[in-house]
Amino acid sequence: MVERDFLADFAALSRVGATPKGGVHREAGTPADGAARRWLCSWFERHGLHTSVDAVGNMYGAAEWLPGAPFVLVGSHLDSQPTAGRFDGAYGVLAAVHAVAAARDAVAAGSVTPRHNLAVVNWFNEEGSRFSPSLMGSGVYTGKLDLAATLTVTDRAGVTVAEALADIGFAGTDPMPPAVGYAEIHIEQGRILQDSGTAIGIVTANWAASKYAVTVHGAQAHTGATHLADRRDALVGASRLVLAVRELAEAFEPGQLLGSVGQFTVSPNSPVVVPGTVTLSIDLRSADAEVLAKAHEQFLAVVDAVNGAGEVEVDIDSMTLRPSSAFQAEGVALAEAAADRAGLSCRRMLTMAGHDSVNLKDVVPTVMLFVPSNAGISHNEAEHTDDADLLNGVTMLTEVVTALLAGGPTR
């Protein structure tokens, strides 16, 4: 019955913002995101969890036994990339609500004595596709991002975060519940678990990431009347950066460095105009801080070379570093013990992608879990995780949440 309930709930949630090819399109602060949030509010109400929303749009569904005591938070995010898979983030939120409900029932039955309160959390704008940076809601929660500045961030149409939250009815005023610990489960978005036949991944640390916002300045001109010698083509300069990022990643040993350009905006983007400006987002990642530092220096050398060629000017508008750091060893041990109790195979592993847990682990003890992803496909409508793996994850998360609720490791 519990298994059917979870799968039915996941199917219902997946219909919110669904795409024709089986994915979802639910960018942060859009009507589809608002609809998914209202669906979650309804679930909280039907199952006796108290809903609150803070000023940056993070949602909480709380079970409270000890007034004034801090909370074990459990969750992920409902927002998605454009035309994305239906599992990324949303699975973690729904697994959390089922785990929290099961833990609450165990308390009611007298089999668990709570030492803390418990709350599901849906973090705002984890994906960062509409509003930058990513991990926005958890960034404000942990104090890494300023609330007032975050609310003024705009999307490409000029809509602010504050306006978007108000538009969908989730510009909250409730206080952020104080956390004593955090747990999150997510699809792996890689194929290590599937390839090794392992049920659960237990994350021990995150890869480091350097992210660059870059503008290439050229001069707008006529494609049919401007000689090559007179052109300052921003798109040519930007293309050299794109290729250089791939070549830079390929120059390291396989698996050491990832490099990509994920966002690329050409202006004025007319078929008969030499582009005058191109903006692009560049992402370099590695588990090795020295490799990432070396890649950073090599990327700066590429920028210098493009500038030195004289056709365009390249500006690095901003650069942010998300360093690699470890999840608490006590949480890893707690998760391994939970997997043993649940009879699930597990392995320690790193997360290459960023998650809200990467922010939370810097302020409270945090457990991060993975379930397998078929063929490692993610940020794609073909993203898929088998029902059995989804249900294993709910079982695992319930064991972890119950252990955290009973006392440890928490701050």
C-alpha positions as CSV (number, residue, x, y, z in Angstrom):
1,M,0.0,0.0,0.0
2,V,2.8,2.4,0.9
3,E,4.6,1.6,-2.3
4,R,1.5,2.2,-4.4
5,D,0.9,5.5,-2.6
6,F,4.4,6.8,-3.3
7,L,4.3,5.8,-7.0
8,A,0.8,7.3,-7.4
9,D,1.9,10.5,-5.8
10,F,5.0,10.6,-8.0
11,A,2.9,10.1,-11.1
12,A,0.6,12.9,-10.0
13,L,3.4,15.3,-9.3
14,S,5.1,14.4,-12.7
15,R,1.9,15.6,-14.5
16,V,2.5,19.2,-13.3
17,G,4.5,20.9,-16.0
18,A,4.7,17.7,-18.0
19,T,6.2,17.7,-21.5
20,P,5.1,15.6,-24.4
21,K,8.2,13.4,-24.2
22,G,7.8,12.4,-20.6
23,G,9.8,15.1,-18.8
24,V,8.8,18.3,-17.1
25,H,9.3,22.1,-17.7
26,R,9.1,23.7,-14.3
27,E,11.6,26.6,-14.0
28,A,11.7,28.4,-10.7
29,G,8.9,30.9,-10.1
30,T,6.9,30.0,-13.2
31,P,3.2,29.0,-13.2
32,A,4.2,25.4,-13.5
33,D,6.5,25.7,-10.4
34,G,3.6,27.4,-8.6
35,A,1.2,24.6,-9.5
36,A,3.7,22.0,-8.2
37,R,4.1,24.0,-5.0
38,R,0.3,24.1,-4.5
39,W,0.2,20.3,-5.1
40,L,2.8,19.9,-2.3
41,C,0.8,22.3,0.0
42,S,-2.3,20.1,-0.6
43,W,-0.2,17.0,0.3
44,F,1.0,18.6,3.5
45,E,-2.6,19.6,4.5
46,R,-4.0,16.1,3.8
47,H,-1.3,14.5,5.9
48,G,-1.2,16.8,8.9
49,L,2.0,18.7,8.2
50,H,2.1,22.5,8.8
51,T,3.0,24.5,5.8
52,S,5.2,27.7,5.9
53,V,7.0,29.7,3.3
54,D,10.0,32.0,4.0
55,A,11.0,35.2,2.2
56,V,13.0,33.6,-0.5
57,G,10.2,31.0,-1.3
58,N,11.6,28.0,0.5
59,M,8.6,25.8,1.5
60,Y,8.4,23.7,4.7
61,G,6.0,21.0,5.8
62,A,6.6,20.5,9.6
63,A,5.8,17.9,12.2
64,E,6.5,19.5,15.6
65,W,6.6,17.7,18.9
66,L,9.0,20.0,20.9
67,P,8.0,23.7,20.7
68,G,11.0,25.9,20.3
69,A,13.3,22.9,19.4
70,P,15.2,22.9,16.1
71,F,14.4,20.8,13.1
72,V,15.8,18.0,11.1
73,L,15.2,19.2,7.5
74,V,14.7,16.7,4.7
75,G,14.1,17.6,1.1
76,S,15.3,18.7,-2.3
77,H,13.7,20.9,-5.0
78,L,10.6,21.0,-7.3
79,D,12.0,23.4,-9.9
80,S,13.5,22.0,-13.1
81,Q,15.7,22.9,-16.0
82,P,13.8,23.6,-19.3
83,T,12.5,20.4,-20.9
84,A,14.1,18.3,-18.2
85,G,13.6,15.0,-16.6
86,R,10.8,14.4,-14.0
87,F,13.1,12.8,-11.4
88,D,15.7,15.5,-10.7
89,G,14.9,17.2,-7.5
90,A,11.2,16.3,-7.4
91,Y,11.9,12.7,-6.4
92,G,13.9,13.9,-3.4
93,V,11.0,16.2,-2.2
94,L,8.5,13.4,-2.6
95,A,10.7,10.8,-0.9
96,A,11.1,13.3,1.9
97,V,7.4,13.8,2.5
98,H,6.9,10.0,2.6
99,A,9.9,9.5,4.9
100,V,8.7,12.3,7.3
101,A,5.2,10.9,7.3
102,A,6.5,7.5,8.2
103,A,8.7,8.9,10.9
104,R,5.8,10.9,12.3
105,D,3.7,7.7,12.4
106,A,6.5,5.9,14.2
107,V,6.5,8.6,16.9
108,A,2.7,8.3,17.2
109,A,3.1,4.5,17.6
110,G,5.7,5.0,20.4
111,S,8.5,3.2,18.5
112,V,10.5,6.4,18.1
113,T,11.1,9.2,20.7
114,P,11.8,12.4,18.9
115,R,14.7,14.6,20.1
116,H,14.0,17.2,17.5
117,N,11.3,18.5,15.2
118,L,11.0,17.4,11.6
119,A,10.3,19.2,8.4
120,V,10.2,18.6,4.6
121,V,11.8,21.4,2.6
122,N,11.4,22.4,-1.0
123,W,14.3,24.7,-1.8
124,F,13.7,27.6,-4.2
125,N,15.6,27.8,-7.5
126,E,18.1,25.0,-7.0
127,E,18.5,24.7,-10.7
128,G,19.5,28.2,-11.5
129,S,18.2,28.1,-15.1
130,R,15.9,31.1,-14.8
131,F,17.6,33.0,-12.0
132,S,21.3,32.9,-11.3
133,P,23.0,31.6,-9.2
134,S,21.8,28.1,-8.6
135,L,21.2,26.7,-5.1
136,M,19.5,30.0,-4.4
137,G,17.1,29.1,-1.6
138,S,19.5,27.1,0.3
139,G,22.2,29.7,-0.2
140,V,20.0,32.3,1.5
141,Y,19.0,29.8,4.2
142,T,22.7,29.2,5.1
143,G,23.7,32.8,4.8
144,K,25.9,32.4,1.8
145,L,23.6,34.7,-0.2
146,D,22.0,38.0,0.9
147,L,18.2,37.9,1.0
148,A,17.6,41.5,-0.1
149,A,20.1,41.2,-3.0
150,T,18.7,37.8,-4.0
151,L,15.1,39.1,-4.3
152,T,16.3,41.7,-6.8
153,V,18.0,39.2,-9.2
154,T,16.3,39.3,-12.6
155,D,15.7,36.7,-15.3
156,R,16.4,37.5,-18.9
157,A,13.0,39.2,-19.3
158,G,13.8,41.5,-16.4
159,V,11.4,39.9,-13.9
160,T,12.9,39.8,-10.3
161,V,12.8,36.9,-7.9
162,A,10.5,38.9,-5.7
163,E,8.1,39.5,-8.5
164,A,8.1,35.9,-9.7
165,L,7.4,34.6,-6.1
166,A,4.6,37.1,-5.8
167,D,3.2,36.1,-9.2
168,I,2.9,32.5,-8.1
169,G,1.7,33.2,-4.6
170,F,4.8,32.1,-2.7
171,A,6.3,35.4,-1.5
172,G,6.5,34.2,2.1
173,T,6.9,35.9,5.4
174,D,7.4,33.0,7.7
175,P,10.7,32.5,9.6
176,M,13.2,30.0,8.5
177,P,13.0,27.0,10.9
178,P,16.4,26.5,12.6
179,A,18.0,23.3,11.5
180,V,19.9,20.7,13.6
181,G,20.6,18.4,10.6
182,Y,19.7,17.8,7.0
183,A,19.1,14.8,4.7
184,E,18.6,14.7,1.0
185,I,18.1,11.9,-1.6
186,H,18.5,12.4,-5.3
187,I,19.0,10.5,-8.5
188,E,22.7,10.0,-9.2
189,Q,22.7,11.7,-12.6
190,G,25.6,9.4,-13.5
191,R,25.9,5.7,-14.0
192,I,28.3,4.5,-11.2
193,L,25.5,2.9,-9.2
194,Q,23.9,1.2,-12.2
195,D,27.2,0.0,-13.6
196,S,28.2,-1.5,-10.2
197,G,24.8,-2.9,-9.3
198,T,24.6,-0.9,-6.1
199,A,21.2,0.3,-4.6
200,I,22.3,3.4,-2.7
201,G,25.1,5.9,-3.0
202,I,26.3,7.6,0.1
203,V,28.0,10.9,-0.7
204,T,31.3,11.7,1.1
205,A,32.3,15.0,-0.7
206,N,31.4,17.3,-3.6
207,W,33.4,18.1,-6.7
208,A,34.7,21.7,-6.8
209,A,33.3,24.0,-9.5
210,S,34.5,27.2,-11.0
211,K,31.8,29.2,-12.8
212,Y,32.4,32.2,-15.1
213,A,30.1,34.7,-16.6
214,V,31.8,36.1,-19.7
215,T,31.0,38.8,-22.2
216,V,32.7,39.0,-25.6
217,H,32.6,42.5,-27.1
218,G,32.9,43.0,-30.9
219,A,31.2,45.5,-33.2
220,Q,27.8,45.0,-34.9
221,A,28.1,45.1,-38.7
222,H,26.5,44.0,-42.0
223,T,27.2,40.4,-42.9
224,G,27.0,41.2,-46.7
225,A,28.8,44.5,-46.8
226,T,31.6,44.3,-44.2
227,H,34.9,42.9,-45.4
228,L,36.5,40.3,-43.1
229,A,39.4,42.6,-42.4
230,D,37.0,45.1,-41.0
231,R,35.0,42.7,-38.8
232,R,35.0,42.5,-35.0
233,D,32.9,39.4,-34.8
234,A,31.9,38.6,-31.2
235,L,30.6,35.2,-32.2
236,V,33.9,34.2,-33.6
237,G,35.7,35.1,-30.4
238,A,33.1,33.4,-28.3
239,S,33.3,30.3,-30.4
240,R,37.0,30.2,-29.8
241,L,36.3,30.1,-26.0
242,V,33.8,27.3,-26.4
243,L,36.2,25.1,-28.3
244,A,39.0,26.0,-25.9
245,V,37.0,24.9,-22.9
246,R,36.4,21.5,-24.4
247,E,40.1,21.2,-25.4
248,L,41.2,22.3,-22.0
249,A,39.1,19.5,-20.4
250,E,40.4,16.9,-22.8
251,A,44.0,17.9,-22.1
252,F,43.7,16.4,-18.6
253,E,43.6,12.7,-17.7
254,P,40.1,11.2,-18.3
255,G,37.8,11.9,-15.4
256,Q,39.9,14.7,-13.9
257,L,38.2,17.7,-15.3
258,L,34.8,18.6,-16.9
259,G,34.3,21.8,-18.9
260,S,31.3,23.1,-20.6
261,V,29.4,26.2,-21.9
262,G,25.8,25.9,-20.9
263,Q,24.3,29.3,-21.8
264,F,25.1,31.4,-24.9
265,T,23.4,34.6,-25.9
266,V,24.1,36.3,-29.2
267,S,23.2,39.9,-29.8
268,P,21.5,41.2,-31.9
269,N,21.0,37.6,-33.2
270,S,19.9,38.6,-36.7
271,P,20.8,36.5,-39.8
272,V,22.3,39.5,-41.6
273,V,24.2,41.1,-38.7
274,V,27.7,40.3,-37.5
275,P,27.2,39.8,-33.8
276,G,28.3,42.7,-31.6
277,T,28.1,41.0,-28.2
278,V,28.0,37.4,-26.9
279,T,27.5,36.4,-23.3
280,L,28.3,32.9,-22.2
281,S,28.4,30.9,-19.0
282,I,31.4,28.6,-18.5
283,D,31.7,25.8,-16.0
284,L,34.9,23.9,-15.0
285,R,34.7,21.1,-12.4
286,S,37.1,18.7,-10.7
287,A,37.4,16.6,-7.6
288,D,41.0,17.8,-7.3
289,A,41.6,21.4,-6.2
290,E,45.0,21.5,-7.9
291,V,43.6,20.4,-11.2
292,L,40.8,23.0,-11.0
293,A,43.4,25.7,-10.1
294,K,45.5,24.7,-13.1
295,A,42.5,24.7,-15.4
296,H,41.6,28.2,-14.1
297,E,45.1,29.5,-15.0
298,Q,44.9,27.8,-18.4
299,F,41.5,29.3,-19.1
300,L,42.8,32.8,-18.2
301,A,45.6,32.2,-20.7
302,V,43.0,31.4,-23.4
303,V,41.2,34.6,-22.6
304,D,44.4,36.6,-22.9
305,A,45.1,34.9,-26.2
306,V,41.7,35.8,-27.6
307,N,42.1,39.4,-26.4
308,G,45.6,39.5,-27.9
309,A,44.4,38.5,-31.3
310,G,42.8,42.0,-31.4
311,E,39.5,41.3,-33.1
312,V,37.4,41.2,-29.9
313,E,37.6,42.0,-26.2
314,V,36.7,39.4,-23.6
315,D,35.6,40.4,-20.1
316,I,35.2,37.9,-17.3
317,D,32.2,39.6,-15.6
318,S,32.2,37.3,-12.6
319,M,33.8,34.1,-11.3
320,T,32.6,32.0,-8.4
321,L,34.3,29.0,-6.8
322,R,32.4,26.3,-5.1
323,P,35.1,24.4,-3.3
324,S,35.2,20.7,-2.6
325,S,34.5,19.8,1.0
326,A,33.5,16.6,2.9
327,F,30.2,15.6,4.3
328,Q,30.4,14.7,8.0
329,A,31.9,11.3,8.6
330,E,29.3,10.6,11.3
331,G,26.5,11.1,8.8
332,V,28.2,8.7,6.3
333,A,28.4,6.1,9.1
334,L,24.8,6.7,10.1
335,A,23.7,6.2,6.4
336,E,25.8,3.0,6.1
337,A,24.1,1.6,9.2
338,A,20.7,2.5,7.8
339,A,21.5,0.7,4.6
340,D,22.5,-2.3,6.5
341,R,19.2,-2.3,8.5
342,A,17.3,-1.9,5.3
343,G,19.2,-4.7,3.6
344,L,20.3,-2.4,0.8
345,S,23.7,-2.5,-0.9
346,C,25.6,0.8,-0.7
347,R,28.9,2.5,-1.7
348,R,30.7,5.7,-0.8
349,M,31.0,8.2,-3.7
350,L,31.4,11.8,-4.6
351,T,28.8,14.1,-6.1
352,M,29.9,15.8,-9.3
353,A,26.8,17.9,-9.5
354,G,25.8,20.6,-7.1
355,H,22.9,20.0,-4.7
356,D,21.4,22.0,-1.8
357,S,23.1,19.5,0.5
358,V,26.4,21.0,-0.5
359,N,25.3,24.3,1.1
360,L,23.6,22.7,4.1
361,K,26.7,20.6,5.0
362,D,28.6,23.7,5.8
363,V,26.3,24.7,8.6
364,V,24.7,21.4,9.9
365,P,25.5,17.7,9.8
366,T,24.2,16.5,6.5
367,V,23.5,13.1,4.8
368,M,23.4,13.0,1.0
369,L,22.1,9.9,-0.7
370,F,21.8,8.7,-4.4
371,V,19.7,6.2,-6.2
372,P,20.6,4.9,-9.6
373,S,20.0,6.8,-12.9
374,N,19.4,4.7,-16.0
375,A,22.4,5.2,-18.3
376,G,23.3,8.3,-16.2
377,I,21.0,10.5,-18.3
378,S,19.8,13.7,-16.6
379,H,18.7,17.3,-17.4
380,N,17.0,15.5,-20.3
381,E,13.4,14.3,-20.8
382,A,14.7,10.7,-21.2
383,E,15.9,10.8,-17.5
384,H,14.7,7.7,-15.7
385,T,15.0,5.7,-12.5
386,D,13.2,2.4,-12.1
387,D,10.3,2.1,-9.6
388,A,12.2,-0.5,-7.5
389,D,15.1,2.0,-7.1
390,L,12.8,4.8,-6.2
391,L,11.2,2.7,-3.5
392,N,14.5,1.5,-2.2
393,G,15.4,5.2,-1.8
394,V,12.3,5.9,0.2
395,T,13.0,3.0,2.5
396,M,16.6,4.2,2.9
397,L,15.7,7.8,3.5
398,T,13.1,6.8,6.1
399,E,15.7,4.8,8.0
400,V,18.1,7.9,7.9
401,V,15.4,10.3,9.0
402,T,14.2,8.1,11.8
403,A,17.8,7.8,13.1
404,L,18.4,11.6,12.8
405,L,15.1,12.3,14.6
406,A,16.1,9.9,17.4
407,G,19.3,11.8,18.0
408,G,22.2,11.8,15.8
409,P,24.4,12.9,14.3
410,T,23.0,16.4,14.7
411,R,24.4,19.6,15.9
